[in-house]
Amino acid sequence: MPYGAFADAVLIVHAGVVLFVVLGLAVIVLGNRAGWTWANAFGWRAAHLAAIVVVALQAWLGRHCPLTILESWLREQAGQSPYASSFVQHWLQALIYYDAPLWLFAIAYTVFGGLVAWAWWRYPPERGGAGTPRR
């Protein structure tokens, strides 16, 4: 089985989730200022809020992300050591993994979650459609 390729695919998905959480807040704020009505679509906003809540809760509970656990298991199955990596793995890991204590991440995720909650309040999502931008 191509476990290494599966691990790289999980890493790409993980990086996509990170980008969705981080850039999603910018899209909400900038989108409202630019008049993009879709930036307040309830599904988009609910998914974004849920993503940061899950990330922050995992950090406070001292749990690793399921994507990290899956990727690690796949790499182990592939016989890869921490220093043996593909091009995709090397660069994406440099973007999303940092060597810091878990409590520091918990604080950062909570602060970011607070910003997402602020955006939810400041630019409320519209149910049933794209909605009207708030200024």
PyMOL commands that set and color helices and strands:
alter all, ss='L'
color gray80, all
select helices_A, chain A and resi 3-34+37-40+42-60+66-77+87-96+102-122
alter helices_A, ss='H'
color red, helices_A
deselect
rebuild
show_as cartoon
